[in-house]
Amino acid sequence: MSDAFELVTRSDWIVLGGAALLLGLLIVSFRSRSYVFCQYLKTMTGIALRPADVRRAFKAGGREGVREMFLDRIIREDLKGGPVAIPDR
């Protein structure tokens, strides 16, 4: 059984290196999700969030926690503009 896990040939090391590279990319991908989300949100809505706030909201409430924080920020931004004038018909 131990012969199956020996790293003897060059191809064994290449496969191990490829697996380590993919694991590294996966870790970087998961770590950068909140940063990319904040960039996207700023571009699409003009609302700036900090990645640390997004991570904290996700840890506390999952997707729903992030959604609630986002909706709260949208409502606050909307209220800054004051009441919207509704034209008479």
C-alpha positions as CSV (number, residue, x, y, z in Angstrom):
1,M,0.0,0.0,0.0
2,S,2.8,2.4,0.8
3,D,4.2,1.9,-2.8
4,A,1.1,3.8,-4.1
5,F,2.2,7.0,-2.4
6,E,5.9,7.1,-3.2
7,L,7.1,10.1,-5.2
8,V,9.8,8.4,-7.3
9,T,9.5,9.6,-10.9
10,R,9.4,13.0,-12.3
11,S,5.8,12.6,-13.4
12,D,4.8,11.9,-9.8
13,W,6.3,15.2,-8.8
14,I,4.6,17.0,-11.7
15,V,1.2,15.6,-10.6
16,L,1.8,16.6,-7.0
17,G,2.9,20.1,-8.1
18,G,-0.2,20.5,-10.3
19,A,-2.4,19.5,-7.4
20,A,-0.7,21.9,-5.1
21,L,-1.1,24.7,-7.7
22,L,-4.8,24.0,-8.0
23,L,-5.2,24.0,-4.2
24,G,-3.4,27.4,-4.1
25,L,-5.7,28.8,-6.7
26,L,-8.8,27.5,-4.9
27,I,-7.7,29.2,-1.7
28,V,-6.9,32.5,-3.4
29,S,-10.3,32.3,-5.1
30,F,-12.2,31.9,-1.9
31,R,-10.2,34.5,-0.1
32,S,-10.8,37.2,-2.8
33,R,-14.6,36.7,-3.1
34,S,-15.5,39.5,-0.8
35,Y,-13.1,41.9,-2.5
36,V,-14.4,41.1,-6.0
37,F,-18.0,41.5,-4.7
38,C,-17.3,44.9,-3.3
39,Q,-15.7,46.1,-6.6
40,Y,-18.7,44.8,-8.5
41,L,-21.1,46.5,-6.1
42,K,-19.3,49.8,-6.4
43,T,-19.3,49.6,-10.2
44,M,-22.9,48.6,-10.5
45,T,-24.6,50.7,-7.8
46,G,-22.1,53.2,-6.6
47,I,-22.3,51.8,-3.0
48,A,-18.9,51.1,-1.5
49,L,-18.6,48.3,1.1
50,R,-15.5,47.1,2.8
51,P,-14.5,43.4,2.2
52,A,-14.2,43.0,6.0
53,D,-17.8,44.0,6.5
54,V,-18.9,41.6,3.8
55,R,-17.0,38.7,5.4
56,R,-18.4,39.6,8.8
57,A,-22.0,39.7,7.5
58,F,-21.4,36.4,5.7
59,K,-20.0,34.7,8.9
60,A,-22.9,36.0,11.0
61,G,-25.8,35.3,8.6
62,G,-24.6,33.6,5.5
63,R,-26.0,34.8,2.2
64,E,-29.0,36.3,3.9
65,G,-26.8,38.3,6.1
66,V,-24.9,39.8,3.2
67,R,-28.3,40.4,1.4
68,E,-29.7,42.3,4.4
69,M,-26.6,44.4,4.7
70,F,-26.7,45.2,1.0
71,L,-30.4,46.2,1.1
72,D,-29.8,48.3,4.2
73,R,-27.1,50.2,2.4
74,I,-29.2,50.7,-0.7
75,I,-32.1,52.1,1.4
76,R,-29.8,54.4,3.3
77,E,-28.3,55.7,0.0
78,D,-31.8,56.2,-1.4
79,L,-32.9,58.1,1.6
80,K,-29.9,60.5,1.3
81,G,-31.5,61.9,-1.8
82,G,-34.6,63.0,0.1
83,P,-38.2,62.4,-1.0
84,V,-38.9,61.9,-4.7
85,A,-41.3,64.4,-6.2
86,I,-44.3,62.6,-7.7
87,P,-45.9,64.6,-10.6
88,D,-49.6,65.3,-10.5
89,R,-51.7,64.0,-13.3
